[in-house]
Amino acid sequence: MRLYRLYTERKRKAWLIRLVTEHFNGFTVFDTIGVWNGIQEKSVCIEIITSDVVAACKLGWISHAICGLNRQGCVLIIEHDVSAKLYKTNGVEKLT
């Protein structure tokens, strides 16, 4: 499993959520405050946990679309290897 965190300016948030939904079944969105070159800005973090082998490619395309529409110089993506379990009323399911 991989955990991806995408950080970008908090612009066109509804559009951003629709864009990510086209490529991933589930994710979490956090409103944050980021600091870039000493300047604070409203930001958003999108967190995705997936075993999708082409997730990095999808996120590259998503980042390119964000930079184009929001006229940003960059979007930050962080990747981590993770182990994840889904706790349900009838037991625990390890996510693969």
C-alpha positions, 0 to 999 in steps of 0.5 A: 500500500502507498499513501500519497499526500498532494498539497496545493493552494486552496483554489477551486476546491470543488473542481479539485475534488471532482478531478481526483474522484475521476481517478480514485474511489476514496480519499480524504481532504484537509484544509490547511495553512501552508507556508511557501517562501515565507508567505502563508497561504490557504492550502488543501491536502488530499490524502490517498491510500491505494495499491493502484500501481499507476497512482503516481502517474494519475497524480502526476496528471492531476498535478499538471492539471492543477498547475495549469488551471490555478496558474501555480508553479508547482504541486507537492506530492509526498509518498509513503509505504504504509500498512493499512487495516479497515476496521468493520463491524464484522472484523478487520480487513487488511487493505492490499 
